[in-house]
Amino acid sequence: MIDVSLLSVMRRWYFRDGFSLREITRRTGLSRNTVRRYLKSEITEPVYPKRQSLGKVKEFEELLISWLKREARRRRKERKTVKNLYEDLLPLGYTGSYDRVAAFVRKWREEHRLSVSNQVYVPLEFAAGEAFQFDWGENYGFIDGRKTKLQVAHFKLSHSRAFILRAYLTQSHEMLFDAHNHAFRVFNGVPERGIYDNMKTAVDKVQKGKERIVNRRFLTMVSHYLFEADFCNPAAGWEKGQVEKNVRDARSIIWQRLPRVSTLTELNDWLETQCIKDWQTRKHPQFSDRTIEDVWYQEQRQLMKVNAPFNGFIEHSKKVSSTCLVNFDRNKYSVPSSFANRRISLHVYPSRLEFIAEGQQIAEHTRVFMTSHDIPGKVIYDWRHYLLVAQRKPGALRNGAPFNTMPDSFKHLQSILLQHQRGDKEMVEVLSLILHHDEADVVKAVEMALDVGCPSKQHVMNCLSRLLNPSSPEPVPIANGLQLITEPTSDTSRYDTLRGKHHAH
């Protein structure tokens, strides 16, 4: 192929400067026939063959396409990166570079995006009370001075477009059930149908078409509220487009105004208030003369009323250790010592844990969530659970870790009693009073004994008795008492008569 710059010079010499073919041949060193052929041609720019840059990827093209289609059906956070796909190709014999794989993936995704953008959709319309849509979103908030990653449950009524947000720390089953309880409470009823994606907390397995193997616990919740669960096709988010859009819009509508809060409960109360305020001011997209709240008031008539919230706990079978502790989510929680080395049930709620044995609740703890700063996990004690052990082994009071959580007045009394012989046993007897009396009364009795400077078991029990029996018989009024009629005389000789005759004078 002739150089484009040389061709340009030859054409300029011949057509503009009037050089002869002989002169051009002399200057270029080309034959006269070659010069004549190029001057007659219409070639003004070079034509290069297309570069074949994906030679080594070509062998794995079908496999890569199948992988990319599989990843496209997964949730965004679960998809493999291009680097992961490249590393999967290496054991199969791929010897090319990572850049060639990345170029192929970019080209396929661009073509796939264009094909999706050319799809045609039918606008959806929902009757009042017909359906709601649900989806999870992810946002950040400042709770107790720390930036916290939050999983946000989004509910939206498909007819009135009323929506509610509820923030949690995880997307587990108990969080999902709690979110439904609060959503139906705020909506003041339950629609006929709920539209979901194929989330793991609801769908155990996606089968052909609309067939799903639904999680049993999720089905229990659906049966409690008497609505139909409808699951979208994989990678078909437009089937619940209202709530998908709500997840994006909430970032600018609500989360930009998010305040710093102390607890997650405070944050959720604020979110609920903001959602309801937005209903009152935002115009309905279909009924432009009315607000979302106006349409929601009408839709309430078509919603089924909620008689009772769903008891959405998740049950686990747990073995209690010899130190009366139960492991859950990398943390340890205490239970009464009488259940040590036994198997019990654990009911997990979003904010609390209930420990069940023999059909009765034996303990309850506030649920503690792990953070990146909590390595290893925390141990949550209730010192009352170890009282029976302390009665048999009073010396455990001195260094027992659970007893560090006692009230300050108990700790103060302990520090005094342990300075005396058998003070540990006396302190155990004081602590054991809460097994038969209200703990608040025992704490007050200990404080009274400390205030008067008599820190002993006997004085604590005396103070407790006075607290439990504050009323005493009223004194007899003086006016109604006995009246003195004969005033006694002062006569010391009367004592001699009492001594008798046998006593010396």
Buried (B, 14 or more C-beta within 10 A) or exposed (E): EBEEEEBEBBBEBBEEEEBEBEBBBEEBEBEEEEBBEBBEEEBEEEEEEEEEEBEBBEBBEEBBBEBBEEBBBEEEEEBBEBEEBBBBBEEEEBEBEBEBBBBBBEEBEEEBEEEEEEEEEEEEEBEBBBBBBBBBBEBEBBBEEEEBEBBBBBBBBBBBBBBBBBBBBBBBBBBBBBBBBBBBEBBBBBBBBBBBBBBEBBBEEBEEEEEBEBBEBBEEBBEBBEBEBBBBBEBEBEBBBBBBBBBEEBEEBBBEEBEEBEEBEBBBEBBBEBBBEBBEEBBBEEBEEBBBBBBBBBBBEBBBEBEEBBEBBBEEEBEBBEBBBBBBBEBBBBBBBEBBEEEBBBBBBBEEBBBBBEEEEBBBBEBBBBEEEEEEBEBBBBBBBBBBBBBEEBEBBEEBEBBEBBBEBBEBBBEEBEEEEEBBBBBBEBBBBBEEBEBEBBBBBBBBBBEEEEBBBEBBBBBBEEBEEEEEEEEEEEEEEEEEEEEEEEEEEEEEEEEEEEEEE
